[in-house]
Amino acid sequence: MVTVTGERLQKASGYVRAEARRAPVEVTYHGRPELVVMSVEDYALLRTNRRLAFLREEMPDARIERIAGNRMAPEHADLDALMDE
């Protein structure tokens, strides 16, 4: 997740908006997380999938596809290789 300061949010709102379209952006004030800025699509997905746990057959297809598309950070690529085995 991208993190920006409250000051950067005020000075570069276009940057924060562009980043929030890709993934949620954490906004900090005095070094502490205070807000999360996210796209309308991410918010809608969050609202429709409020359950903490799903049986696989109950899970919405969009959520399964989103999970399947996730990858580890490059420094943990060796863990992705374990999942491919």
N, C-alpha and C positions, 0 to 999 in steps of 0.2 A: 504494500500500500504506500502510495506517495504521501509524504508528510510535508506540510507547509506551515509557516508561522502565520499568526493573525495579521501581522504587518504585511507579509507577502500576499495574503489574500486581498487586502485592501489595495495594494499597489499593482498586482498582476492578476486581476480577476479573470481575464481572458485565458491565462495559462491554467488556472485552477479549473475553469469550466471545461477546457479541452481535456485535461487529465481526468476529470470526473466522468467524462463520457466514456473513457476506457475502463476505469476502475475507481472505486471510492477513494476519496482524498481525506486524510486526517488533518485537521487544523488544530494547531497547538497555541496556547497562550501561556506565556511565562514557563515554557518548557513542558507543560502538561496538556495532554489531549483534551479538547473541549468539544469539537464538532466533527462530523463526518459529512462531506459533500459527495453526493452520488447522483447518477443519472436517474431520470424518471423511470426508465426501464428497470434498472437495478432496484429502485424503491418498490416498484410494482411487484417485482419478483419476490422481494422480501416480504411484502404484505400478503401475497397469495400463498406463500410457503412458510407460514408462521410456525408450523409444527416442528418440533425439534428432531423427531425421528419418524422415518417412514419405512414401511416394508417396501422392498424394491418394486413389487408389482403395483403399489399405490402411488409411487413417486411420479410426478409429472415428467413427461418426456423431455421438456426443455431443461429441467434440472439435471436429469441423467446426462444429457448431452453436454451441459456446462461442466459437470464434474468430470466426465470422460475427457474433456479438452484441457483440463488442468495439467500443468507440468511443474516440477520442482524448479527452484532457482538453479542457475547453471552450476553453482558450486556444489550442488547435491545431485548432479546428473547420474552419478553411480547408483543412487537409489531408484531412479527411473528404470535403469537397466534391470534391477531386481524385480520390478513389477512386470517387465516384459517377458520374464522367464516362465 
